[in-house]
Amino acid sequence: VDAMSPNTGSLGGGIEILINGTGFVAGTQNETMTVYIGDGECDVVESTFSRIRCIAPSSGSTGLKDVRVKVQDGGRASFSGFEYVDALTPRLYDITPEKGSAGGGT
């Protein structure tokens, strides 16, 4: 793993990550390769020999996490560089109005 973008995200995950490097497995929803950010598994959308697109998992804690790529043939690569940032995590503090009709439209 040489680089990734973006390298920060919210605790809720769900953003697309691009990982660049070499020796990856090409395909979509690839079962021969697993990507982890911290302890969570990244949902691989697409991959080539040199690039992986995946959806970041959620995290229970803030901070810098290792990104690990594990290929079924035993190959592994890691990169220290994805940070879960609390300030990037959306929060809902208030809903107005608090009540509405059962039919909706409020």
Secondary structure, DSSP 8 states (H G I E B T S, - for coil): --EEE--EE-TT---EEEEE-SS---BSS-TTEEEEETTEEEEEEEE-SSEEEEE----SS-EEEEEEEEETTS-EEEEEEEEE-GGGS------SSS---TT---
